[in-house]
Amino acid sequence: MVALVERDAGPPAGSLVEALKKVHDAFRREPALIRGEVAASGPRLERQRAQHVSVQRLLEQLQSVLASDDLAPEKLPAEANRLAEELGNETGFIAAAAAPLTQTLLK
């Protein structure tokens, strides 16, 4: 996630030439800041993508276990509990990682 923050409101003080130079400098500076923020958040985003894939895999396994006729009825609760616990752990990791990012955006 990238959050843009307004730095200065209104036109820059000084001559028109100086004002144009400051505006153009700001336009060149912003993409560099965005690239830096995106690069810094890259590992975090990749980790979250991997966790979402893991959640999808666990949900598919849970659906498969619940729909399976091959699993012995006495083994169903243990397997469903195992998958549900793994799913809870993964979603907890995702929520813990998303909370600081959300706080940053809401400031």
C-alpha positions in Angstrom: 0.0 0.0 0.0 1.2 3.4 -0.8 0.1 6.5 1.0 0.7 10.0 -0.5 0.9 12.9 1.8 0.4 16.5 0.8 3.5 18.5 1.6 2.7 22.1 0.8 -0.6 23.7 -0.1 -0.8 26.6 -2.6 1.7 27.9 -5.1 5.3 28.2 -4.1 6.5 31.7 -3.1 8.9 33.6 -5.4 9.1 34.3 -9.1 7.0 32.5 -11.7 10.2 30.8 -13.0 11.1 29.6 -9.4 7.5 28.5 -8.9 7.6 26.4 -12.1 11.0 24.9 -11.2 9.6 23.9 -7.7 6.5 22.3 -9.2 8.6 20.4 -11.7 11.0 19.3 -9.0 8.1 18.0 -7.0 6.7 16.1 -9.9 10.1 14.4 -10.4 10.5 13.7 -6.7 7.1 12.0 -6.2 7.6 9.1 -8.6 11.0 8.4 -6.9 9.2 8.4 -3.5 6.5 6.1 -4.8 9.1 3.7 -6.3 11.0 3.7 -2.9 7.8 3.0 -0.9 6.7 0.2 -3.3 10.1 -1.4 -3.3 10.1 -1.3 0.6 6.7 -2.9 0.7 7.5 -5.5 -1.9 8.6 -8.3 0.5 5.5 -7.6 2.7 3.2 -7.8 -0.3 4.8 -11.0 -1.5 4.4 -12.6 2.0 0.8 -11.6 2.1 0.2 -13.1 -1.4 1.7 -16.3 -0.2 -0.4 -16.3 2.9 -3.6 -15.7 0.8 -2.6 -18.7 -1.4 -2.1 -20.8 1.7 -5.6 -19.8 3.0 -7.1 -20.7 -0.4 -5.3 -24.1 -0.2 -6.5 -24.8 3.3 -10.1 -23.8 2.4 -10.0 -26.2 -0.5 -8.6 -29.0 1.7 -11.3 -28.3 4.3 -14.0 -28.4 1.6 -12.6 -31.6 0.3 -12.5 -33.3 3.7 -16.0 -32.3 4.5 -17.3 -33.6 1.1 -15.2 -36.8 1.1 -16.8 -40.2 1.3 -13.4 -41.8 1.6 -12.5 -40.4 5.1 -13.6 -42.6 8.0 -16.2 -40.8 10.1 -14.2 -41.1 13.2 -11.3 -39.3 11.6 -13.4 -36.4 10.2 -13.4 -34.3 13.4 -9.7 -34.4 14.0 -8.9 -33.6 10.3 -11.4 -30.8 10.2 -10.1 -29.4 13.5 -6.5 -29.5 12.2 -7.4 -27.6 9.0 -9.5 -25.1 10.9 -6.6 -24.4 13.3 -4.2 -23.9 10.4 -6.7 -21.6 8.7 -7.1 -19.6 11.9 -3.3 -19.3 12.2 -2.9 -18.1 8.6 -5.7 -15.5 8.9 -4.3 -14.3 12.2 -0.9 -13.7 10.5 -2.6 -11.8 7.7 -4.6 -9.7 10.1 -1.5 -8.9 12.1 0.4 -7.8 9.0 -2.5 -5.7 7.6 -3.2 -3.8 10.9 0.0 -1.6 10.8 -0.6 -0.8 7.1 -4.2 0.1 7.7 -3.2 2.3 10.7 -0.7 4.1 8.4 -3.4 4.8 5.8 -5.8 6.1 8.4 -3.5 8.7 9.8 
